[in-house]
């Protein structure tokens, strides 16, 4: 039975990070509008699936919401959807939003996993990223999360930003591991078009690290975290054992069904993918009219599904089943070349990328299409 994942997009931030291209606004006067529209959307999709086994509140900054605002959302979700008893219930958080009372009501509402946006344990790097917290505040937030009884903690870290060297990155990793998180997401610093950093890049005032330097950061991280007992299960993600992999995100990579609610949220089921309008007001207005707030849809044919399985599978340590590659005789020489170059291994009927293979994960499927 393929259980679905549920994503709730909370599009509110106290400040907008210059590297972020996710849809969000600083106008918190729109929270009541969002709450009312979300209730409508929940009702609209109440027959979406069998029980959900993951819920993920992302953003934006979901922890900006108060208990008075979050509680009715959780009540509505449980009133219109069904969930497995062991559902993974995650919420993204910023260190400066974490205090005892907030952690208390998050636990009371049923959250059992926190994804904390630390990004760095270096104050100069946090200043560059225009984060609201400092390294000490991040460390204190982690202490509070543990004291509150949360046993599933993920830390978001950013690597390869301008001015960062290997020594600084190692220091951040060591600090992160000192608190023994169950999960780490190590994202390569990327400049997205249309963001403040993107505008600086267009002006020639900011750039990304050279490819060779990015590879060094990546290989160093993967090797070091493996030595510390972390499973490198997806290009940017590491778990302290298989049970600590993010069950919700696995649905994206394994092409399992998921429902996204909120402005700009994406959904997927079978061979269909759709996404919501990227505006709170348009999203809300469409729902008031009794219509799904969908901006676009796509239906994948068999060839597109096969290609997608390759691209997503080669991002993970599970790789791709040889039957998914198709035409084994046709691609035998290509697979042999990948093996010879140390880009993948083949075991138990699956082609699995190596650490070096992760570096070129997007290129591997192109040779097999």
Buried (B, 14 or more C-beta within 10 A) or exposed (E): EEBBBBBBBBBBBEEBBBBBBBBBBEEBEBBEBBBEBBBBBBEBBEEBBEEBBBBBBBBBBBBBBEBEBBBBBBEBBEEBBEBEEEBBBBBBBBBBBBEEEBBEBBEEBEBBBBBBBBBBBBEEBBEBBEBBBBBEBBBBBBEBBBEBEBEBBBBBBBBBBEEBEEEBBEBBBEBBBEBEBBBBBBBBBBBBEEBBBBBBBEEEEBEBBEEEBBBBBBBBBBEBBEEBEBBBBBBBBBBBEEEBBBBBBBBBBEBBBBBBBBBBBBBBBEBEBBBBBBBBEBBBBBBEEEEEBEBEEEEBEEEEBBBBBBBBBBBBBBBBEBEBBEEEEEBEEEBEEBBEEEBBBBEEEBBBBBBBBBBBBEEBBEBBE
